[in-house]
Amino acid sequence: MLFQPRPRSSVRTLGLSLSLALVLAPLALWAQGAVRGRAVSLTEARALADAGRKEGDLPVVVDAAVVEQLNRFVTTPKGRDFMRKALANLQTHREAMTGTLRSRSLPEELLAVAMVESAVSNLPETSREPSMAPGQRGAGVWMFIPETARRYGLKVEAGRDERLDVARETEAAATLFQALYARYGDWRLALAAYNQGEGVVDRVLAETGVRDVSELVRTGKLNGYTATVQAGVLLLRNPHLLD
């Protein structure tokens, strides 16, 4: 019996199983790799924005510019390293920073501003650490430039730079966010003004009569800062995208 030939159907089934295993094993390994760093589509990004949102969160309007920035964070080594660092650093300051934002009835997801500005690193103005924010470099986790810092009560002078006091700078940032939202009534316009200044945003609004930030970014009237922050919000809600 030991040497009796196997029925042909059994041999055929075994061969088919082995063939499938040889095909499926590489596909499974490929799929695991594809999840890590895979580009996110516009439809997927909108689903993530809708699924993760709670009442009082910073509104995210997912457009092509937001998806482009999100994929810059998710699929490029520089973007992934920066945002992983930001999420890790955020754990050190998150409780205190969110406490300040919450006390002012501001969306806690404004933390995404500190993520893209400094990777939540308390940096001096002379630092050469990278930033994902366009424009002039500042200091601290919120990257205030000297003029803005002084306008919101921070001392910036030889031997003393209160931008490097995370608690003090966060209080100043919260005051600025309140002022910008009160001025524009729109969080995306407020974020644009945080980066480019109220003067630029006021001029663009006066010249175009357009308040849709997606359109203003698409036509080059405003830079992509708002899209970058909104991509940061999506990562704040969905850190698994960086796994």
C-alpha positions as CSV (number, residue, x, y, z in Angstrom):
1,M,0.0,0.0,0.0
2,L,2.9,2.4,0.7
3,F,3.9,2.2,-3.0
4,Q,0.4,2.4,-4.4
5,P,0.1,5.3,-6.8
6,R,-2.0,8.2,-5.6
7,P,-5.3,8.8,-7.4
8,R,-4.8,11.3,-10.2
9,S,-7.3,13.8,-8.8
10,S,-5.4,14.0,-5.5
11,V,-2.1,14.7,-7.3
12,R,-3.9,17.3,-9.4
13,T,-5.4,19.0,-6.3
14,L,-2.0,19.0,-4.5
15,G,-0.3,20.5,-7.6
16,L,-3.0,23.2,-7.8
17,S,-2.6,24.1,-4.1
18,L,1.2,24.4,-4.4
19,S,0.8,26.6,-7.5
20,L,-1.6,28.9,-5.7
21,A,0.7,29.1,-2.7
22,L,3.6,30.1,-4.9
23,V,1.5,32.8,-6.6
24,L,-0.3,34.2,-3.5
25,A,2.7,34.4,-1.1
26,P,4.5,37.1,-3.2
27,L,1.2,38.9,-3.6
28,A,0.6,39.0,0.1
29,L,4.1,40.4,0.7
30,W,3.5,43.0,-2.1
31,A,0.2,44.0,-0.5
32,Q,1.8,44.5,2.9
33,G,4.4,46.8,1.4
34,A,1.8,48.7,-0.7
35,V,-0.1,49.7,2.5
36,R,3.0,51.3,3.8
37,G,3.6,54.6,2.0
38,R,0.8,54.0,-0.5
39,A,-0.6,57.1,-2.1
40,V,-4.0,58.2,-0.9
41,S,-6.7,59.0,-3.4
42,L,-9.0,62.0,-3.3
43,T,-11.9,59.7,-2.5
44,E,-10.0,58.0,0.3
45,A,-8.8,61.3,1.8
46,R,-12.4,62.6,1.9
47,A,-13.6,59.4,3.6
48,L,-10.8,59.8,6.2
49,A,-11.8,63.4,6.8
50,D,-15.5,62.5,7.2
51,A,-14.9,59.4,9.3
52,G,-12.5,61.0,11.8
53,R,-14.3,64.2,12.4
54,K,-15.9,65.1,15.7
55,E,-18.0,68.1,16.7
56,G,-15.8,71.1,17.3
57,D,-12.9,69.7,15.2
58,L,-11.1,71.9,12.7
59,P,-13.0,71.5,9.4
60,V,-11.0,69.9,6.6
61,V,-12.0,70.6,3.0
62,V,-10.3,67.9,1.0
63,D,-9.3,69.1,-2.4
64,A,-6.5,68.2,-4.9
65,A,-4.0,70.4,-3.0
66,V,-4.7,68.7,0.3
67,V,-4.3,65.2,-1.2
68,E,-1.0,66.3,-2.8
69,Q,0.3,67.5,0.5
70,L,-1.0,64.4,2.3
71,N,0.8,62.1,-0.1
72,R,4.0,64.2,0.3
73,F,3.8,63.3,4.0
74,V,2.8,59.6,3.4
75,T,4.9,58.6,0.4
76,T,8.2,60.5,0.5
77,P,11.0,59.7,3.0
78,K,11.4,63.3,3.9
79,G,7.7,63.8,4.6
80,R,7.3,60.5,6.5
81,D,10.3,61.2,8.7
82,F,9.2,64.8,9.4
83,M,5.6,63.9,10.4
84,R,6.7,60.8,12.4
85,K,9.0,63.2,14.3
86,A,6.1,65.7,14.7
87,L,3.8,63.0,16.2
88,A,6.5,61.8,18.5
89,N,7.4,65.2,19.7
90,L,3.7,66.1,20.2
91,Q,3.4,63.6,23.0
92,T,5.7,65.8,25.1
93,H,3.7,69.0,24.9
94,R,0.2,67.8,23.8
95,E,-1.5,67.9,27.2
96,A,-0.4,71.5,27.9
97,M,-1.0,72.8,24.4
98,T,-4.5,71.2,24.0
99,G,-5.4,72.5,27.5
100,T,-4.7,76.1,26.3
101,L,-6.6,75.6,23.1
102,R,-9.5,74.1,24.9
103,S,-9.6,76.9,27.4
104,R,-10.1,79.3,24.5
105,S,-12.8,77.1,22.9
106,L,-10.4,76.6,19.9
107,P,-10.2,73.4,17.9
108,E,-7.5,71.1,19.4
109,E,-6.5,70.1,15.8
110,L,-4.8,73.5,15.5
111,L,-1.9,71.4,16.9
112,A,-1.4,70.5,13.2
113,V,0.0,74.0,12.7
114,A,2.8,73.3,15.2
115,M,3.3,69.9,13.4
116,V,4.0,71.4,10.0
117,E,5.8,74.5,11.3
118,S,8.4,72.9,13.5
119,A,7.6,69.2,13.9
120,V,6.6,70.4,17.4
121,S,10.2,71.1,18.1
122,N,11.1,74.1,20.3
123,L,13.6,75.6,17.9
124,P,15.5,78.9,18.0
125,E,15.3,81.2,15.0
126,T,18.9,80.2,14.0
127,S,18.0,76.5,13.7
128,R,18.5,74.7,10.4
129,E,16.0,72.0,11.2
130,P,13.5,71.6,8.4
131,S,10.0,73.0,8.3
132,M,7.0,72.2,6.1
133,A,5.8,75.8,6.2
134,P,6.7,78.3,3.5
135,G,7.9,81.8,4.2
136,Q,10.1,83.4,6.9
137,R,11.3,81.2,9.7
138,G,10.4,82.0,13.3
139,A,11.1,80.3,16.6
140,G,9.5,78.0,19.1
141,V,7.0,75.2,18.4
142,W,4.6,77.7,16.7
143,M,7.4,79.5,14.7
144,F,6.4,83.1,15.6
145,I,8.4,85.7,13.8
146,P,9.7,88.5,16.0
147,E,7.1,91.1,14.9
148,T,4.2,88.8,15.6
149,A,5.6,87.6,18.8
150,R,6.0,91.1,20.2
151,R,2.5,92.1,18.9
152,Y,1.1,89.2,21.0
153,G,3.0,90.0,24.2
154,L,6.2,87.9,23.9
155,K,9.6,89.4,24.6
156,V,12.2,88.9,21.9
157,E,15.4,90.5,22.8
158,A,19.1,89.8,23.5
159,G,19.3,87.1,26.1
160,R,15.6,86.5,26.3
161,D,13.3,84.9,23.7
162,E,9.9,84.0,25.1
163,R,9.0,82.2,21.9
164,L,11.1,79.3,23.4
165,D,8.7,79.1,26.4
166,V,6.2,76.6,25.0
167,A,3.5,77.6,27.4
168,R,3.9,81.4,26.7
169,E,4.1,80.9,23.0
170,T,1.0,78.7,23.0
171,E,-1.0,81.3,24.8
172,A,0.1,83.9,22.2
173,A,-0.8,81.5,19.4
174,A,-4.2,80.9,20.8
175,T,-4.8,84.6,21.0
176,L,-3.7,85.0,17.4
177,F,-6.0,82.1,16.3
178,Q,-8.9,83.7,18.0
179,A,-8.2,87.1,16.4
180,L,-7.8,85.6,12.9
181,Y,-11.0,83.5,13.1
182,A,-13.0,86.5,14.4
183,R,-11.6,88.5,11.5
184,Y,-12.4,86.1,8.7
185,G,-15.1,83.7,10.1
186,D,-13.4,80.9,8.2
187,W,-10.6,78.6,9.5
188,R,-8.9,78.2,6.1
189,L,-8.6,81.9,5.6
190,A,-7.4,82.2,9.2
191,L,-4.7,79.7,8.5
192,A,-3.7,81.5,5.4
193,A,-3.3,84.7,7.4
194,Y,-1.3,82.9,10.0
195,N,1.3,82.1,7.4
196,Q,1.0,84.9,4.9
197,G,-0.3,87.7,7.1
198,E,-3.6,89.5,7.3
199,G,-2.5,92.1,4.8
200,V,-2.0,89.5,2.0
201,V,-5.3,87.8,2.7
202,D,-7.2,91.1,2.9
203,R,-5.7,92.2,-0.4
204,V,-6.6,88.9,-2.1
205,L,-10.1,89.0,-0.8
206,A,-10.6,92.6,-1.9
207,E,-9.1,92.0,-5.4
208,T,-10.9,88.8,-6.2
209,G,-14.1,88.8,-4.2
210,V,-13.5,85.1,-3.7
211,R,-13.5,83.5,-0.3
212,D,-13.1,79.9,-1.4
213,V,-9.5,79.0,-0.4
214,S,-9.4,76.0,-2.7
215,E,-10.0,78.3,-5.6
216,L,-7.5,80.9,-4.3
217,V,-4.8,78.3,-3.9
218,R,-5.6,76.7,-7.3
219,T,-5.2,80.1,-9.0
220,G,-2.0,81.0,-7.1
221,K,-3.5,83.9,-5.1
222,L,-2.6,82.1,-1.9
223,N,0.1,79.6,-1.2
224,G,-0.4,76.0,-0.2
225,Y,-0.1,76.5,3.5
226,T,-3.7,75.8,4.3
227,A,-3.5,72.5,2.4
228,T,-0.4,71.5,4.3
229,V,-2.0,72.1,7.7
230,Q,-5.2,70.3,6.6
231,A,-3.1,67.3,5.5
232,G,-1.5,67.5,9.0
233,V,-4.9,67.3,10.5
234,L,-5.7,64.1,8.6
235,L,-2.5,62.6,9.9
236,L,-3.3,63.7,13.4
237,R,-6.5,61.8,13.1
238,N,-5.0,58.9,11.2
239,P,-1.4,58.3,12.3
240,H,-1.7,54.8,11.0
241,L,-1.0,56.2,7.5
242,L,2.6,56.5,8.5
243,D,2.9,52.9,9.7
